[in-house]
Amino acid sequence: MSWGIKNWQRDRILQHEGVPDHLWRKLINLRCLKGLGPDELNHLRDCVTLFLHDKQIVGAHELVITDEMQVVIAMQACILILKLDLDYYENWVEIIVYPGEFIRDYDYADSAGIVHHVHTIASGESWLAGPLILSWQDIAHAAEHPGHNVVIHEFAHKIDMLNEGANGCPGLHANMSAYTWHDVFSKAYAKFCKQVEHGHGLIIDPYAAESPAEFFAVLSEVFFELPLIVKQHFPSVYEQLAQFYRQDPAVHWEERRLDN
């Protein structure tokens, strides 16, 4: 359901399915929201309502999904598309939430036709036209791990997948240069991989070195969670992410730092 739906339908959903005040006040202090101004927070609340109208969040292994859990997930999912459109999350409905980490166990064929078997422990997983899977334990304890956000990470993959699969380059806006994006991200990814290889002190999760797709997802996490880190260490990447997400969270972080 896009932002362009008929006003009466949108208003009806917002009026009858809006986020309760007590939940909004309780959850508004999530770290990833600190880069938003008052108007953006109001817009986020509308986005969350429309998102929850469109998606189904279900628990696995008898996990009971509460209203608060739904809103927490939706707030973090919607921050990525706050200045974009809910259509970025179209053609799929279900979000499956496990109590904790889960096992990924499946076969897949690579571009050469070779079949590989995957058997790993994961805290999140995204499928192009299928469900998105999350670990509630990782969501609930995100405050203990600054810069890590499994919801933002997996929804960044969803956005990336819309453009020829997950390759670290989402579908760019008309005013953005694909050449510039590839140049900036390729250089930054190569630099980061060398830092990981040489064991340098890393502020950003070394998992970002797994692939260009993971680099994009991890940098998206840090862009919203700790934007000044991305702006300091990868300024060109920050600029590209700011253009793509049409947000500049570092501005509000810097304002708060000066106020303190």
C-alpha positions in Angstrom: 0.0 0.0 0.0 1.7 3.2 -1.2 1.6 6.7 0.2 -0.4 7.5 -2.9 -3.5 5.5 -1.7 -6.7 7.5 -1.7 -6.8 10.0 1.1 -10.1 8.7 2.5 -8.7 5.1 2.8 -5.5 6.3 4.3 -7.2 8.5 6.8 -9.6 5.8 7.8 -6.7 3.4 8.5 -4.9 6.1 10.5 -8.0 7.0 12.5 -9.1 3.4 13.4 -5.8 1.6 13.6 -3.4 4.3 14.9 -0.5 3.4 17.4 -1.8 4.0 20.9 -0.3 7.0 22.7 1.1 5.0 25.6 3.0 2.6 23.3 4.3 5.5 21.1 5.6 7.4 24.2 7.2 4.3 25.6 9.1 3.3 22.4 10.0 6.7 21.0 13.4 6.7 22.6 14.8 3.8 20.4 18.3 4.7 19.4 17.7 4.5 15.7 15.0 7.2 16.0 17.3 9.8 17.5 18.2 11.1 14.1 14.6 12.2 13.4 13.1 15.6 13.9 9.5 16.2 15.3 7.8 16.3 11.9 9.6 13.1 10.8 8.5 11.3 14.0 4.9 12.2 13.3 5.3 10.9 9.8 6.9 7.8 11.1 3.8 7.1 13.3 1.6 7.2 10.3 4.0 4.9 8.4 3.9 2.4 11.2 0.1 2.3 11.2 -0.1 1.7 7.5 2.7 -0.8 7.7 0.9 -2.8 10.4 -2.3 -2.7 8.4 -0.4 -4.2 5.4 1.8 -6.9 7.2 1.2 -9.9 9.4 3.6 -10.5 12.2 3.5 -14.0 13.6 5.4 -15.8 16.3 7.2 -19.1 15.8 7.8 -21.8 18.5 4.7 -20.6 20.5 6.1 -17.0 20.8 3.2 -14.7 21.6 3.4 -11.4 19.6 2.1 -8.4 21.6 1.1 -5.0 20.4 4.3 -3.6 21.7 6.4 -6.1 19.8 4.6 -5.3 16.6 5.1 -1.6 17.0 8.8 -2.0 17.9 9.4 -4.0 14.7 7.3 -1.6 12.5 9.0 1.5 13.8 12.5 0.1 12.9 11.3 -1.2 9.6 9.6 2.0 8.6 12.6 4.3 9.3 14.2 3.0 6.1 11.2 4.0 3.9 10.2 7.1 5.9 11.0 9.4 2.9 10.4 6.7 0.3 7.3 4.6 -0.1 5.6 1.5 1.4 5.8 0.0 -2.1 9.4 -0.9 -1.2 7.9 -3.6 0.9 5.2 -4.8 -1.5 4.5 -8.4 -2.8 5.0 -10.1 0.5 3.1 -10.0 3.8 4.5 -12.2 6.6 7.1 -11.4 9.2 8.0 -14.4 11.3 9.5 -13.8 14.7 11.4 -16.5 16.6 12.1 -16.3 20.4 15.8 -16.3 19.7 18.3 -17.3 17.0 17.2 -19.9 14.6 18.7 -22.5 12.2 19.0 -21.8 8.5 19.0 -25.1 6.7 18.5 -25.3 3.0 20.1 -25.9 -0.4 20.7 -23.4 -3.2 22.3 -23.3 -6.6 24.9 -20.7 -7.5 25.3 -18.9 -10.8 27.4 -21.9 -12.1 24.7 -24.3 -11.2 26.6 -25.8 -8.3 24.3 -26.8 -5.3 25.4 -25.6 -1.9 24.0 -26.6 1.5 23.5 -23.9 4.2 23.3 -24.9 7.9 24.0 -21.9 10.1 22.6 -20.1 13.1 21.0 -16.7 12.3 19.2 -13.8 13.9 17.5 -12.7 10.7 16.8 -13.7 7.2 15.1 -12.1 4.1 13.6 -13.7 1.1 12.7 -11.7 -2.1 9.1 -12.6 -2.4 8.8 -14.6 0.8 8.7 -13.8 4.5 11.2 -11.9 6.6 12.4 -13.8 9.7 13.7 -12.1 12.9 14.9 -13.1 16.3 13.0 -11.4 19.1 15.9 -11.8 21.5 18.1 -9.8 19.2 15.5 -7.1 18.8 14.8 -6.9 22.5 18.4 -6.5 23.5 19.5 -4.2 20.6 20.1 -1.3 23.1 23.0 -3.3 24.5 24.8 -3.4 21.1 25.1 0.1 19.6 25.2 0.1 15.8 23.5 -3.4 15.6 19.9 -3.6 14.5 18.6 -6.8 13.0 15.3 -5.3 11.9 17.0 -2.5 9.9 19.5 -5.0 8.5 16.9 -7.4 7.1 14.7 -4.7 5.8 17.7 -3.2 4.0 18.1 -6.6 2.3 14.5 -6.5 1.3 15.1 -3.1 -0.4 18.3 -4.2 -2.0 16.6 -7.3 -3.4 14.2 -5.3 -5.5 17.0 -4.4 -7.9 18.3 -7.6 -9.5 18.7 -9.4 -6.2 20.7 -8.6 -3.2 24.0 -7.1 -4.6 24.6 -4.0 -2.4 23.0 -1.6 -4.9 19.3 -0.9 -4.5 17.3 0.7 -7.2 18.6 4.2 -7.2 16.5 7.4 -7.6 16.6 9.3 -11.0 18.8 12.0 -9.5 21.5 9.5 -8.4 24.4 8.1 -10.4 24.8 4.3 -10.5 28.4 4.9 -11.5 29.0 7.0 -8.4 27.3 4.5 -6.1 29.3 1.6 -7.4 32.6 3.6 -7.3 32.0 4.8 -3.7 30.7 1.4 -2.3 33.3 -0.7 -4.1 36.2 1.4 -2.7 34.7 1.5 0.8 34.0 -2.2 0.7 37.6 -3.0 -0.4 39.0 -0.7 2.3 36.8 -2.3 5.0 37.7 -5.9 3.9 41.4 -5.0 4.3 40.8 -3.6 7.8 39.1 -6.9 8.7 41.8 -9.0 7.1 44.5 -7.1 9.1 42.6 -7.2 12.3 42.4 -3.5 12.7 40.2 -2.1 15.5 36.7 -2.0 14.0 33.7 0.0 15.1 31.5 -1.4 12.4 30.5 -5.1 12.5 33.1 -7.2 10.6 30.2 -9.2 9.1 29.9 -6.3 6.6 32.9 -7.9 4.9 31.0 -11.0 3.9 29.7 -9.5 0.6 28.7 -6.2 -1.0 25.0 -7.0 0.0 26.0 -7.4 3.7 28.1 -4.3 3.5 25.1 -2.3 2.4 22.8 -3.8 5.1 25.3 -3.3 7.9 26.2 0.2 6.8 22.4 0.9 6.7 22.2 -0.3 10.3 24.9 2.1 11.4 23.6 4.9 9.3 20.5 5.0 11.4 21.9 3.8 14.7 25.2 5.7 14.8 25.2 8.0 11.8 28.2 10.1 12.9 30.4 6.9 12.8 29.5 6.3 9.1 30.0 10.0 8.3 33.4 10.0 10.0 34.9 6.8 8.6 33.0 6.5 5.3 31.9 10.0 4.4 31.2 9.2 0.7 29.1 6.2 1.7 27.2 8.4 4.1 26.5 10.8 1.4 25.1 8.1 -0.9 23.0 6.6 1.8 21.6 10.0 2.7 20.7 10.5 -0.9 19.1 7.1 -1.2 17.1 7.1 2.0 16.5 10.9 1.6 17.5 11.4 5.3 20.4 13.0 7.1 20.3 11.6 10.6 23.7 12.9 11.5 22.3 16.5 11.6 20.1 15.8 14.6 22.8 13.7 16.3 25.3 16.6 15.9 22.6 19.1 17.2 22.2 16.9 20.3 25.9 16.7 20.9 26.3 20.4 20.7 23.3 20.9 23.1 25.0 18.6 25.6 
